[in-house]
Amino acid sequence: MIYQTYEVQENLLDLLRPLAATAGKTLRSPYPGLGQVWPASEIVGILETFANLSVTHVRRPFAINSVLVGDRRVPVTEEIVASTPFATLLHFKKETNLHQQRVLVVAPMSGHFATLLRAMIETVLADHDVYITDWHNARDVPLSAGRFDLSTFVDHVIDFLRMMGARSHVIAVCQPCVPVLAAAALMNEDKDDAQPSSMTLMAGPIDTRINPTKVNALATQHPIAWFEQHLTDKVPLCYKGARRDVYPGFLQLTAFMSMNWDRHLRAFKDMAEARVANDLPRLQAIQTFYDEYLTVMDLPAELYLQTIQLIFQDHALPRGKLTVHGRPINPKAIKHTALMTVEGERDDICGLGQTLAAQELCSGLKPYMKFHHVQMGVGHYGVFAGRRWSTEIYPRVRYTIQMTS
């Protein structure tokens, strides 16, 4: 019933938004003296903000048409290298003969599309040949495509690295840090020719016993059966993935927003004020963020439930209990893939030290193949977006890639 209740609510809001837009437009040219009767300008801002904010479920375009390489701006086109029912390996192909290191960016499968990393991709693209895991919305994947669990996630990372070829590099953002580390461990253990030269893990839950956050607390409040019963549902019959068990993306969005509700209310207030003041740069900056933030995708229920149980409740990776297709994951086997870990000082989703834990787990690496950076003054999203990402974090990531190529 989760999905049905949500869709009834969304249908109602869809009916109200055009009315709010019309009312706001009308109040922008009020009758004489109306502005003295009530704060019409504030009401206009609220109505127009409501009319232009909505949750959507269709992936927005990356829209990276060109990038500055050195002192020259070169065209960029999106190239599909491979595709499975659950993901596309997308290549940002640049019109240049300059040789650059291949980098696979593994986007989180945690309720948002890979386009959430657009700004990050644009930064990395200037110096590297970039590919990304463009995950598909689970509600659009037919039930006949089978399951997608943690082992399937690892399979995708390994297969995509093999398609890219030897001496590639991999960057994982948040949730995929565990499956990417697992993939690197298996590939090193197997002496796979495509094992990555470097692995950058950014704000990921390697060991959630360390400095637990609200997210960690929520994940351990109930047994796994509770999450399955209350937070997963079957996709309605009107979608391609009808009857597939999913963790709806709008639930993830609601959970994240509730943890920082005051911050989001301030942002909505700022947006309303910017509309009234006709401050277009300020309005565009906030609107652009929320256009992407409110674009959500469903997760396969089996991946969601395994993530809760194995990573947040059982701490399977740091306790040496994680397996992929029944095969134990041994981070000590990583000897040829350099490691960089990145954390944000104010991260309220992945606490300080949780990603750093990978350094100790990968004890087979020589000290000169390990790098760590804590970025002061940033929260979770500041690790991979914004000014400090591009000016302080990214140069260290670039250095790691250059030193290990």
N, C-alpha and C positions, 0 to 999 in steps of 0.2 A: 504493500500500500504506500510505501515511501514515494515511489515514482508518481503514482496517481495523484497523491495529495500535492506534491510539488507542481505538477503540470496544471492542476486546477488553479493553484495560486498564481502561476506564471501567466496563464490565460487571462486571469482577472487583471493583473498588472499591465498586460499588453493592451487591454481595453482602456485602462486609465491613463497611460502615457500620452496618447494623442490628445486627450482632453486637457492634460496638464500643459502640453506644449501650446495648445490653442489659448488657454487661459493666460499663460505667461506672455504670449504675443499680444493679447488684448490689453493686458495691464501695462505693457511697455508704452502704450499711447493712451493713458487713462483720461477720463473726463476731467475738466478743469477742477482743481481743488481736491481731487481724489487722493493725491499724495499726502495731503494734510490730514485726511481722515484715518488712514492706517499706513503702516510702513510698506507701501506697495512695492518698492524696489527690492526689499528683502523677500517678499513673497514671489516676485518674478524670478529671483535667483533660485529659490527652492524649487519652484515649479519646473523651470527649465533644466535644472540639474537632475531632478527625478525623471523627466522625459527623456534624457539622454544617457541614463545609466540603466543597463539591463544585463542580466546574465545570458550569455550565449554559449552554444555548444559546437560551433563550426570553427575550425582552425582559421585564423587570420593569416594573410600572406606575410612572409618575411620581408618582402619589399626592399631587399638590398640590391639595388640596381648597379651600383658602382662603389669602388673603394679606393682610397688613396694608397698607392704602393710607391714608397719613396717620395718623389716629387711629382708623380704622375697619377692621375685618376684613371682607373681602368674599369671597363664594364664587367659586370658579374651576372651570370645566369645560373639558374638552379638546374641541376642534372640528377636524375634518378639513376643511381648505380644499381640498386637492388631493392626488392620489395617483398615483404611477407604479409600475411593477413594482419599482423599486428604492428608493423613498422616499415618505414622506408629509409634506406640509407641515402641521404641527400647530400650532394656535392655542390659546393658553391664554386663554380668554375669561373676563373678569371682569365681574361684575354691578355695573357702575358707569357713570355717565354722564360721568365725568371724562375729558377728552380727554388722551391720552398718546401720545407718539411711538411709531411702529411700529418694532420691532427684530427682525431675523431673526438668530437664533443658528445658525450653521452648525457642526454637531457634527462631530467627526472620524470618518472612516470608516477606523478603524485597529485593529479587533479588538474594540471595545466598542460597546454600543448608546448611543444619545443620552442615555439615562437616567443615564449617568455624570455628566452635567452638571446633575443635578437641583438640587443646592444652589445652583449658579450661577443657574439659571433662577429659582428662588424669590427670590433677591436682586434680580435685574434686574426681575422682575415687579412689584415694589412701585411702581416709578416709570414703567414702560413697558408698551406693548401688545406682548406677546412671541409670536413664532413660532419654530419650530425645525424643522430638517431631521431628520426621524425616519427614519434609514436602515434598510432592511430587510436581514435576514440573507441573504446571497447564496445559501446552500444551500437557501433556500426560494423562490428566484426561478426559474421554469421557463426552460429553455434557449431556448424560443421567444421570450422577452422580449428577446433579443439581448445585445450586449456592454455593459459599463459601464466606460469608460475615463476618462482625465483630461478629455477634451473633453466627454464626457457629464456629468461632474461639474459642469463650468462651465455647461453648458446648464441643469442643474437649478437652480443658483444664480440665473442670469439669469431663468429662467421664474418661479421663486418670488418674486423681487423684483418682477417685473411684476404678479404676482397681488396682491401687497401694496399696490402703488400708489406714486405719486411721493412723494418726501421720506421714504422709509423709511431705516433705518440697518441696518448689518450688522456682526456680531461673528463672527470666525472663531477657533476654538480649535485650535491645533496643526496637524495635517496639512492641513486645508482652507485655510490661509493663502495658499498658492500659487494654487489655483483661484479663491479669492475675489478676490485681487488681479487675476488674469487677467480675471475677469468684470467687475470695476470698470473695467479698462482698455478692454475692448471696449465697454462701455456708455457710457463717456465719449467714446470715439472716435466712436461712432455717434450721439452726442447723444440717447441713449435717455431718454425722459421718466421712466423708473423708475430711473435711475442713483442709487445710494444717496447720501444727504447726508453720511454719514460711514462710515468703515470702520475697525474696530478689529481688529488682528491680534495674537493672543496666543500667545506661545511657539511660533511657527511657523518651518519651515525655508526661509526665503526664500533665504539664501545659506549653504549648509553648508560652504563652504570656510573660513568664519570660525570660529575656536575650536571645532574638531571634537570631538565626544564619542564615547563607545563605540558609540553607535548609528550615527554617521557612519562609524566605522572598520569596523564589521561590514558596512555596505552597500557598502563599496568593496574588500572582501577578495577578491571573486570576480567573474568576468564574469557578465553578466545570464543567460546560458544555465545557469549553475550554480544560480542562484536558481529558475529555472523547473523544472529537473530535480529539485532536492532539496526545495524548499519549497512547491510547488504540487501539487495533486492534484485528481482528479475527485470530485464529490459522489456518494456511494453511491446506489444505485437506490431506497432506501427513503425518500428525501426528494423534495420537490417540484422541487428544482433538480437532479435526477439528471443526471449527466454534465457538469454545468457545471464549468469549471476555476476553482478557488478557491485562495486562500491561507488555510488553516484558522486560525480565530481562536485555537485552543488553542496553535498554534505561536507566534503573536505574544505571547500571555500568557506562555508559557514563556521566550521571549527577554527580555521585560521583567523577569520575576521573577529570572532568572538574573543580571541585572546588579546587582540589589540583594538578593541572597539572604540576606545577614546581617540586613538590615532586616526582611525578611519572617519569618525565623526568630524574631527578637525579638518581632514582633507575635503570632505563633502562641503563643509562650511566655507573653506577657502575657495572651492570651486564655485559655489553660489556667489560669493563676493566678487570673484574675478569676472563672472558673467555680468553682474550689475555694473562693475567698473569698466567693462569692455577691455579688460587686461588680457588680451589674446595669448601672449606668450605664457603667462602664468596658467591660464585656463588650459591651453594645449598640453602643457607639461603634465598636469594632473589628469586630464582626460585620457591622454595616451597611455598612462600607467594603468588606469582603471579599465580601459577598453581591453587590455590584455589580461589584467588580473581577474576580470569577470568573465573571461572566456575559459570554460572548464570542459574537461573530458572525464569520462568514467574509466575506472580501473577494473581489470578482471578481479573478481572477488578472491580467487585463489592467491593471486599475488599480494593483494592487500592483507589478507588474513595471515599468510606466511610472514609478511614483513612485520606485522604486529607481534606474532608469536616468536619467530626466530630472532629478530633483531632487537625488539624492545622488551620482550618478556623473558626469553631464554638466554639472550646474549650469546647466541650460538657461535659467532665468529671468534670473539676473544676467548671463549671457553674451549675452543678447539672442537666444537660439536657441529659445525656447519658442513653440510654435504650438498653436492650437486649431482643429481641422478644417482644418489647413493655413494658417491665418491667423496671422501674427506677433503676438505680444503685446508691446505697447509701453507700459510703465508711465508714460512721460513724457506720454502722452495723458490721464492723470488730472489734471483741472484743477478739477473741481467737487465731488469727493468728498474730504472732509477725512480725514486719516490719523492714527490713533493706534496705536503699537506698544507692547507690554507684554512684559517679560522678567523672569525670576526669577534672582536672583543665583546660586543653587545648582542651576540646572537642569542635570541630567546627561543629558537627552535632546536638548534644543535649546539649544546653547551660547549664552552671551552674545554679542550682536552679530549673530546669524543673522537675527533678526527685525528688528532695527534697520536692517539693510541695505535694507529697503523704503523708508526715508526718502530715501536717496540715489537709488534707482531712480525714485521718484516726483518727479522734479525739476521737473515742470510745475506743482506745487502751490506756492502762496504760503507763505512761512514761517509765517504766522499760522494756516495750516490744517494744521500738522503738530504732533503731540504725541508724546512718548515718556516711558515710565516704566520704571525698573528697580526691582523690589521686593526689598529686602534680606531675607535670611534665609529665602527660600522656594525650594523645588525646582520641578519641573515641575508637579505637581498643585497646589501652593500658589498657582500663578498664577490658577487658576480655582475653587479650593475652600478652605474654611477661614477662620479669623478674619482673616488679613491680606488675603485677597481681599475680604471683605465690608466691612472697615473702612478699608483703605488703597488697594487697587487700584480697586475698584468706584466710589468717589466720583470718581475721575479719569475713568473711562469715562463715567459719568453726566454729568460736566461737559462732556466732548467732545461728547456727543450734544446736550446743551442748547445749547451755543454754536454748533452747526452746523444747528440746526433752523429 
